[in-house]
Amino acid sequence: MIWQNPWAWTGLLLLALPVLIHLLGRRSARIQPFPTLRFLSESRLQAVRRTKLTDVLLLSVRGAILLAAVAALAQPLRLTDTRARATAVQIARALVIDTSYSMRRSTATGETAAAAARREADRLGAAASASLRLETAEPARALPGAAAWLRQQPVRGEIVVVSDFQNGTLDAAALAAVPPAVGLRLEPVATVEQTGEITIVLARHAEVETVAAVQAAAAETTVTWNLRAGGTGSGAPELLAGASGRDTARAALDAALAAGLPAPADSTLPVSIVFPDYTERERVMREGGPLNRWMAAVAMRLQNDATLAEAADATGSVALAGAVPDTTRWVSLLRTPEGHPLVLAAGGDGRLWLLLRGEPASLISVALIRAAARASGPPAPPAEFDPATIPTAVLAGWQRPPLEPERPRGTNDSDGRWLWVLALALLGMETLMRRARRDSPARAAAREPRERAA
């Protein structure tokens, strides 16, 4: 049995009223003249106080009426098996998905840890009555916002963090920001353990690569930094130009590499730059579609790239080649000071298409190559290459189930109506008892006036 309005029990204080009224009630004696005692001095009149209960049964019925009414106002609800099962499935989940660089590692099935985390989040979200999905490279920072959303939900709340739980992903201080009533569920994604030395390309400068050789051991992780000769690899976006513009496009790429490109690039974020002389440009323009989540994130980084904006300002009123797509599916990322579209973006075939209205040998071409590499392949912090993870026992100690709600939320059902029926029945009984006692011979005799000499 649970009470949906427990504050109503304060109404039990009203049970004292009938008793107090009965005990504090006063009755004055009637004065009756008596001729033979008229020469006696008058006595001081005093009220008679009734200090004992004369009708305990009637008083008990009246108290029971108040008790039934207060209990009905408290809205009782008996948790039957059916109701308990219905309450158990009502849960809101805030799903926090780790998208840090370490989640690019492979799982036993060959997919990335990030893909496995999204799939697990889809399953848990479908099983909840309400869900919120947050993808972030810093799960600890997302916990307060997730808890704030759960406080607005009318059911039990649970935060689910899906991650590889690399060292530093979460700690006790971050979990302290989650209210005790909110449950915590930590779903680890197991990755394939890499043995031996791990070689990581951190940056590329022309034909030279900055390489970190990581040797993981049980007690420590050793990193050795080296320079080696290397090619362009995947650090730069794909360049699509016509036969006449390929050499100049390659020259623009070499110019971008001379200043260095961030690496390793995210191979799951394919970006292609389409120049005006590309033979399939018209097809790309027709098939361009809306941007998905990662495409929109890359496009936003391009819009906020200061170097790219400076190159657009330098372009000025230079004649721009290439037609502007006649469709709203293309998004204008960059414009010249005169307001002419310079770089447009659209999605298609799982790629982000960047339509450039400048020649391959232009300054804006070099700036776009570098900006696209920065936006799609930002260098990861060195800590992201640490293979150590939070122990399973520690994760288990941090987890907790969501607290049961004080009442099954989302329902207006209550068993208080039966108590109201009981209160009405007791009220009818009290009326009958009161009338019976008033009309009884004993009560009639008790109503005879008490006389007092005066």
C-alpha positions in Angstrom: 0.0 0.0 0.0 1.3 3.4 -0.9 -0.1 6.9 -0.3 -0.1 9.3 -3.2 -0.9 12.3 -1.0 0.8 11.6 2.4 0.5 15.1 3.7 -3.2 14.5 4.1 -2.5 12.5 7.2 -2.0 15.7 9.1 -5.8 15.9 9.1 -5.7 13.3 11.9 -5.3 16.2 14.3 -9.0 16.9 13.7 -9.8 13.7 15.7 -9.1 15.6 18.9 -11.8 18.1 18.2 -14.9 15.9 19.1 -13.1 14.9 22.4 -12.1 18.4 23.3 -15.6 19.8 22.5 -17.1 17.1 24.7 -14.7 17.6 27.6 -14.8 21.4 27.5 -18.5 21.7 27.2 -20.2 23.5 30.1 -23.9 23.4 31.2 -25.4 26.0 33.4 -27.8 25.1 36.2 -31.4 26.4 36.0 -32.6 28.6 38.8 -35.9 27.5 40.4 -37.6 29.7 43.1 -38.3 27.9 46.3 -40.6 29.8 48.7 -39.5 28.3 52.0 -35.9 29.0 51.4 -36.3 32.6 50.4 -34.7 33.9 53.7 -31.4 32.1 53.0 -28.6 34.1 51.4 -28.0 33.4 47.7 -25.1 31.2 46.8 -22.7 32.1 44.0 -23.7 30.5 40.7 -21.1 28.2 39.2 -21.0 26.4 35.9 -21.0 22.6 35.9 -18.2 21.0 33.9 -18.7 17.6 32.5 -15.3 15.9 32.8 -16.1 12.3 31.7 -17.3 10.8 28.5 -20.9 9.7 28.6 -21.2 8.1 25.1 -18.0 6.4 24.0 -19.6 4.5 21.2 -21.0 7.6 19.5 -17.8 9.4 19.9 -15.9 6.5 18.3 -18.2 6.5 15.3 -17.6 10.2 14.8 -13.8 9.7 15.1 -14.0 6.9 12.5 -15.8 9.2 10.1 -12.9 11.7 10.3 -10.3 8.9 10.0 -11.9 7.5 6.9 -12.1 10.9 5.3 -8.5 11.7 6.0 -7.4 8.3 4.7 -9.4 8.9 1.5 -7.7 12.3 1.0 -4.3 10.6 1.3 -5.2 8.7 -1.9 -4.2 5.1 -1.0 -3.2 2.7 -3.8 -2.8 -1.0 -3.2 0.1 -2.3 -5.3 -1.3 -5.4 -6.8 1.0 -7.6 -9.0 -0.5 -6.0 -12.1 0.1 -2.5 -10.9 3.6 -3.3 -9.7 4.5 -4.7 -13.2 3.1 -1.6 -14.9 5.1 0.6 -12.6 8.4 -1.3 -13.1 8.4 -0.7 -16.8 7.9 3.1 -16.5 11.4 4.5 -16.6 13.1 7.4 -18.3 16.7 7.0 -19.5 19.3 9.6 -20.4 21.8 7.8 -22.6 25.3 9.3 -22.6 27.4 7.8 -25.4 31.1 8.2 -25.3 32.5 9.5 -28.7 36.1 10.2 -27.6 39.0 9.1 -29.8 39.5 5.8 -27.8 36.0 4.7 -29.0 37.4 4.2 -32.5 39.1 1.0 -31.4 37.7 -2.2 -32.7 35.5 -4.7 -30.8 35.6 -8.5 -31.2 33.0 -8.3 -34.0 35.2 -5.9 -36.0 33.0 -2.8 -35.6 34.2 0.2 -33.8 33.4 0.7 -30.1 31.5 3.9 -31.0 29.2 1.9 -33.4 28.7 -0.8 -30.7 27.9 1.9 -28.1 25.2 3.5 -30.4 23.7 0.1 -31.1 23.5 -0.6 -27.3 22.0 2.9 -26.7 19.3 2.2 -29.3 18.3 -1.0 -27.5 18.2 0.6 -24.1 16.3 3.7 -25.4 13.7 1.5 -27.0 13.0 -0.3 -23.7 12.4 3.0 -21.8 9.2 4.9 -21.6 11.1 8.1 -22.4 14.8 8.6 -23.5 17.3 11.3 -24.2 20.4 10.6 -26.3 23.6 12.6 -25.7 26.8 11.9 -27.7 29.9 13.5 -26.2 33.6 13.1 -26.0 33.4 14.0 -22.3 30.7 11.9 -20.6 31.5 13.4 -17.2 30.4 16.9 -18.4 27.1 15.6 -19.7 25.9 14.1 -16.3 24.4 17.3 -14.8 22.4 18.1 -17.9 21.2 14.5 -18.1 20.1 14.6 -14.4 18.3 17.9 -14.9 16.3 16.4 -17.8 15.4 13.3 -15.7 14.1 15.5 -12.9 11.4 16.8 -15.3 10.2 13.3 -16.1 7.1 11.9 -14.3 8.7 8.4 -13.9 11.8 6.9 -12.4 15.0 8.2 -13.9 18.3 6.5 -14.9 21.5 7.7 -16.5 23.1 5.2 -18.7 26.8 5.8 -19.8 28.0 3.6 -22.7 31.7 3.8 -23.1 35.0 1.8 -23.1 35.6 3.6 -19.7 39.2 4.5 -20.4 41.0 5.8 -17.4 39.7 9.3 -16.7 36.3 8.9 -18.4 34.5 9.1 -15.1 35.4 9.6 -11.4 33.6 9.7 -8.1 33.5 13.5 -8.1 31.7 13.6 -11.5 29.1 11.0 -10.3 28.5 13.1 -7.1 26.6 15.6 -9.3 23.9 13.1 -10.0 21.0 13.2 -7.4 20.7 10.1 -5.3 17.2 9.4 -6.6 18.6 9.0 -10.2 19.9 5.6 -11.1 23.3 5.0 -12.6 24.0 2.3 -15.1 27.5 1.9 -16.7 27.6 -0.2 -19.8 31.2 -1.0 -20.8 32.0 -1.7 -24.5 34.8 -4.3 -24.7 37.5 -3.5 -27.3 40.1 -5.9 -28.7 43.2 -5.6 -26.6 46.2 -4.5 -28.6 49.5 -6.1 -27.8 52.9 -5.0 -28.7 53.8 -1.6 -29.9 51.1 0.7 -31.3 52.2 3.2 -33.9 50.2 6.4 -34.1 50.6 9.2 -36.7 49.9 12.5 -34.9 50.7 15.0 -37.6 52.0 15.3 -41.2 54.2 18.0 -42.6 54.7 17.5 -46.3 56.5 14.1 -46.6 57.4 13.9 -42.9 55.2 12.4 -40.3 55.3 12.8 -36.5 54.8 9.4 -35.0 54.2 8.2 -31.5 55.2 4.6 -30.7 53.1 3.4 -27.7 54.1 0.4 -25.6 51.5 -0.6 -23.1 52.4 -2.6 -20.0 50.5 -3.6 -16.9 52.2 -0.9 -14.7 52.9 1.9 -17.2 52.5 3.1 -20.8 55.7 4.3 -22.6 55.5 6.7 -25.5 58.4 7.3 -27.9 58.2 10.2 -30.4 59.8 10.0 -33.8 59.9 11.6 -37.2 59.7 9.5 -40.3 59.1 9.9 -44.0 55.6 9.3 -45.1 52.9 10.1 -47.7 49.8 12.1 -47.5 47.8 9.1 -46.2 44.3 10.0 -45.1 45.2 13.2 -43.4 43.7 15.3 -46.2 40.2 15.3 -47.8 39.6 13.8 -51.2 40.2 16.2 -54.0 37.9 15.8 -57.1 39.1 17.9 -60.1 39.1 17.5 -63.9 42.0 16.4 -66.0 43.3 19.9 -66.5 43.0 20.8 -62.8 44.5 17.7 -61.2 48.1 19.0 -61.2 47.1 22.3 -59.7 44.9 20.5 -57.1 47.9 18.4 -56.2 50.0 21.5 -55.9 47.3 23.0 -53.5 47.5 19.8 -51.4 51.3 20.0 -51.2 51.0 23.7 -50.1 48.5 22.6 -47.4 50.9 19.8 -46.3 53.8 22.2 -46.1 52.1 23.8 -43.1 51.1 20.5 -41.7 47.8 18.6 -41.4 46.3 17.1 -38.2 46.5 13.3 -38.0 45.3 10.7 -37.6 42.1 11.7 -39.5 38.8 10.0 -38.8 38.3 7.6 -41.6 34.6 7.3 -40.8 34.2 11.0 -41.8 34.8 11.0 -45.5 35.0 14.5 -47.0 35.4 15.4 -50.7 36.2 18.8 -52.2 34.7 19.2 -55.6 36.4 21.7 -58.0 34.5 23.5 -60.8 36.2 21.5 -63.6 35.2 18.1 -62.1 33.5 16.1 -64.8 30.8 14.6 -62.4 30.1 18.0 -60.7 26.6 18.2 -62.2 25.7 14.8 -60.9 27.0 15.7 -57.4 25.0 18.9 -57.5 21.8 17.0 -58.4 22.3 14.2 -55.8 23.4 16.4 -52.9 21.1 15.9 -49.9 20.7 17.0 -46.3 23.5 16.9 -43.8 23.5 14.3 -41.1 24.8 14.7 -37.6 28.6 14.4 -38.2 28.4 16.4 -41.5 26.6 19.2 -39.7 29.4 19.2 -37.0 32.1 19.4 -39.7 30.2 22.1 -41.5 29.9 24.2 -38.3 33.7 23.9 -37.7 34.3 25.1 -41.2 32.0 28.1 -40.7 34.0 29.0 -37.6 37.4 28.5 -39.1 39.2 31.9 -38.9 41.9 31.0 -41.5 39.2 30.0 -44.0 37.3 33.2 -43.4 40.5 35.3 -44.0 41.0 33.5 -47.3 37.4 34.3 -48.3 38.0 37.9 -47.5 41.1 37.9 -49.6 39.1 36.4 -52.5 37.1 39.6 -52.7 35.4 40.2 -56.0 37.4 37.7 -58.0 35.3 36.0 -60.6 34.1 32.7 -59.2 33.7 29.7 -61.5 31.1 27.0 -61.1 27.3 27.2 -61.0 25.4 27.7 -57.8 23.0 24.6 -57.2 19.4 25.5 -57.7 18.2 23.6 -54.7 17.8 24.2 -50.9 19.6 20.9 -50.1 23.0 22.6 -50.4 24.1 24.7 -47.4 26.2 27.8 -47.9 29.1 27.6 -45.6 31.2 30.5 -46.8 30.5 33.7 -48.7 32.7 36.4 -50.2 32.4 40.0 -48.7 30.1 40.7 -51.6 27.8 37.9 -50.5 28.5 35.4 -53.3 28.4 31.7 -52.2 32.0 30.4 -52.1 31.8 27.0 -50.4 28.6 24.9 -50.2 28.0 21.6 -48.5 25.6 18.7 -48.9 25.5 15.0 -48.1 25.3 11.9 -50.3 26.6 8.4 -50.4 27.8 8.7 -46.8 30.1 11.5 -47.8 30.3 15.2 -47.1 30.5 17.1 -50.4 32.2 20.5 -50.3 31.4 22.4 -53.5 34.1 25.1 -54.1 33.6 27.9 -56.6 37.3 28.7 -56.8 40.1 27.3 -58.9 42.4 24.6 -57.6 45.4 26.9 -57.7 43.7 29.6 -55.6 44.4 30.7 -52.1 40.9 29.6 -51.0 41.6 26.1 -52.3 44.6 25.6 -50.0 42.7 27.2 -47.1 39.7 24.8 -47.6 41.9 21.7 -47.8 43.5 22.6 -44.5 40.3 23.6 -42.8 38.5 20.4 -44.0 41.4 18.4 -42.5 41.2 20.2 -39.2 37.4 19.9 -39.1 37.2 16.2 -40.0 40.3 14.8 -38.4 41.3 16.8 -35.2 44.3 15.4 -33.4 43.4 13.3 -30.4 44.8 14.1 -26.9 47.7 11.7 -26.0 45.7 10.3 -23.1 43.2 8.9 -25.6 45.8 6.3 -26.7 46.1 4.9 -23.2 44.7 1.3 -23.3 44.1 1.1 -19.5 40.4 1.2 -18.4 38.6 1.6 -15.2 38.4 -1.7 -13.3 35.1 -3.6 -13.5 34.8 -3.7 -9.7 35.0 0.1 -9.5 32.3 0.5 -12.2 30.1 -2.0 -10.3 30.5 0.1 -7.1 29.4 3.3 -8.8 26.2 1.8 -10.2 22.9 2.1 -8.4 19.3 1.4 -9.3 16.7 4.2 -9.6 14.7 4.8 -6.5 11.1 3.7 -6.6 8.7 6.6 -7.0 6.5 7.6 -4.1 3.6 6.7 -6.3 3.1 5.2 -9.7 3.5 8.3 -11.9 1.3 8.8 -14.9 -1.8 7.3 -13.3 -4.8 8.9 -11.6 -6.1 5.7 -10.1 -6.7 5.6 -6.4 -8.5 3.3 -3.9 -9.7 6.2 -1.8 -13.2 6.0 -3.3 -13.9 3.0 -1.1 -12.9 5.0 2.0 -15.3 7.7 1.0 -18.1 5.1 0.8 -17.1 3.9 4.3 -17.2 7.5 5.6 -20.7 8.0 4.2 -21.8 4.7 5.8 -20.4 5.8 9.1 -22.1 9.2 8.8 -25.4 7.5 8.3 -24.8 5.2 11.3 -23.9 8.2 13.5 -27.1 10.0 12.5 -29.2 6.9 13.5 -27.4 6.5 16.8 -27.8 10.1 17.7 -31.5 10.0 17.0 -32.0 6.8 18.9 -30.2 8.2 22.0 -32.2 11.4 21.8 -35.5 9.6 21.8 -34.7 7.0 24.5 -36.4 7.2 27.9 -33.0 7.5 29.7 -32.2 10.5 27.6 -35.6 12.0 28.2 -35.1 11.7 32.0 -31.6 13.2 31.7 -33.0 16.2 30.0 -35.2 17.1 33.0 -34.1 20.5 34.3 -31.7 20.4 37.2 -32.9 22.7 39.9 -30.8 24.6 42.2 -31.9 26.5 45.2 -31.7 30.2 45.0 
